[in-house]
Amino acid sequence: MNNKIYLLRFHINNIRMKKIIIGITGASGVIYGIRLLEILNKLKIETHLILTNSAKKVLKHETHYTEKKIISMATHHHDESDIAASLASGSFKTDAMVIIPCSAKTLAGIATGYSTNLILRAAEVCIKERRKLVLVPRETPVSYIQLKNMLHVTTAGVIVLPASPGFYHKPKNVNNLVDYVVGKVLDSLDIEHEIFKRWK
């Protein structure tokens, strides 16, 4: 067999689609998590969604989306109380996890290793297995305790990506601002996209 053909087949057979955990907590800004799910769904990337009970309440106040609609965007859905879920084990391989938005409570739980639900346990697994973990906090102003927690998780290798939209691309509406933040998350996951105009 031609060596070039063999290498091409080897490469194709060893390509594995990304597997990403998406945690949506009760912080304001659930639209960021929804938009990320929409894009990953379009890209045919396998997603494992954890939607907290607090997020379900915020969802009703901030958007027109139903819980059923959001779950339908994900490849798999896990209950936040299911500590026996596959995501709770390091032997279940994933590429990354994004908590978007990330509440101050969730940040504190991750910073202290206090894994009382599946989002916190899955985040702990990512840290211990040296997998990419991205937190998107959306709160202002930020307290001294929250800043210390952000520093603590950053030291552990976590990416803290605050929901701080840019304006150099001259956004025309709220959707453009949401896409900017989601685009930065995609960048951190090494996923190609064109959902916002880059600085040149």
N, C-alpha and C positions, 0 to 999 in steps of 0.2 A: 504494500500500500504506500502511496505517495506520502512522504513525511509531513508535508504541509496540510494535506487533507486530514491525516491522523490527528495532528495538533489542533486543527480547527474543530474536529469532532470532540476531542478531549475537552476543549475549552467550552463548547456548547453544553456538553453533558455535565460539566461541573459548575455551570452558572446556577446560582440559587437566588430565587427572588427574595427581596428583603422581607423580613417579618418584624413588624413594629407594634409595640404596645402603646395604646393611646389611653391616658387617664384624664378624665374630665371631672374636676372637683367643683365645690360650691362657691368658688370665687366668682366675682362679676367678670363677664367676658367669655361666656360659654361659646359665643359665636366663633372665637378663635379655634376651639377644638372641633366644632362642627365643620368649619371651612377646611381644616387640615384633613379631616376624614373624607370630605368630598373629593379633594385633590388626590389623596392616596388611593381612593376607590377608582378614580378615573385612570390612574397609572397602573391599576391592577396589582397593587402592592398589598400583601396580606396584612390585615390589621386585627389586633385583639383589643377590644374596647372594654374599659371599666368605667362605668358611669355611676358616680356616688349618689346617694339619696339626696344630699344637699344640692348637687348639680341638677337633679330632676326638678327641684323646687325653683332654682334660679332660672332654669329653662323656660318655665311658664311665665316668668316676669319679664324676661329679656328678649324672647324670640317667639316666632309663630310655629316653631318646630315641635313635633310631638316626640315623646320618648321612643315610640315605635319607629318613627321615621329615622331617627339618629342611629338606632340599633341596626336598622336595615342597611345603613351605609358601611357598616363594619363587616369584615369577614367572619369574625367570631365575637361573641359577647360574653362577659364574665361578671357575675354578681360580686359586688365589693366585699361581701361577707364570706365568700367562698375561698377560705384559706387553703383548701385542698385542691384548688384549681391547678392546672398545668403550669401557669405563670409563677406559682409560688416555689417552684423548684428550679435550681440552676441547671438541672439535666435537660430541661426544656429549652432548646436554643432559640434565642431571638437576637435580632441585630441591634435594636435600640428601644428606648422607651421615652415618650414625651408626655409630660403632665401639663395640660394646657386647657384652661388656666390652672395654676397651682395656688391653692389657698395657703394662707400663713400657717394654718394648722397642719396641713400636709407637709409643708416645708419643715416645720418644727419636728414632726414625726420622723422625717427622713434624716434630719440633722442629728437626732438623738438615737436613731435605731429603734424607735418605738413603733413596731410594725403591728398595728391593731386591725388593719384591714388589708384587702388584696392589693390595693394601689401601693400602700407602704411596703408590703412584703415584696411585690414585684420590683419596686425601686431598690430595695435592699439587695435583692438578687442581682440586679444590674451592677450595683456598686461592687459587690463581692466577686462577681465574675468578670469585672473590668469591661463591662459593656457600656455603650453610650447611654447616658441619661440626661435629658434636657428638661429643665423646669422653666415654665413661663409664668412667673408671678405677675399679678395685676392688682397692685394696691399702692396707694399713695396718700399721705406720706408714709415712709418706711421707718419703723421703730428701730432702736438700737438692737433689740433682741432679734428682730428679723434680719438686720444687716449681719449680725454675728452668725446667724443660721446660714445665710447665703455664703458667707466666707467659709464656714465649716464644711458645707457640702462641696464648694468649689475646690477646697483642699483635697477632698476625696475623689476629685476627678469629674464632678458633675458640671454640666454647662448650665449656668443661670442666664436665661435670656428674657429679661423683662419685656412686657408688652408695651414697648415704646416705639410707636410708628415714626418713620422718617417723613419729611415733607419736601425733600429736594426733587422728588419725582412729580411734584405738583398734583397731589391727589384731588380728584374731582368729587368724590363722595366717600361715605363711610366704608364701603366695600373695598376701595383702594387702600384705605388705612389698615383694614383687617388683612388684606392680601400682603401688605408689606411685612407685617409681623410673621404671618404664616410662611412667607417666602424665606425669611431669615431662619425659621425653624427647619425648612427644607434644606437650606444651605448647610446647616449644622449636621444634617443627616446625610450629606453628600448626594442629594437627589436633585437632578437637573430640573429646572423650571424656568418659566418666563412670565410669572404672574405679577412682577413689578419691574419697572424700568431701572436698570442699574446705573450708577454714577459712572460717567466716562470723562 
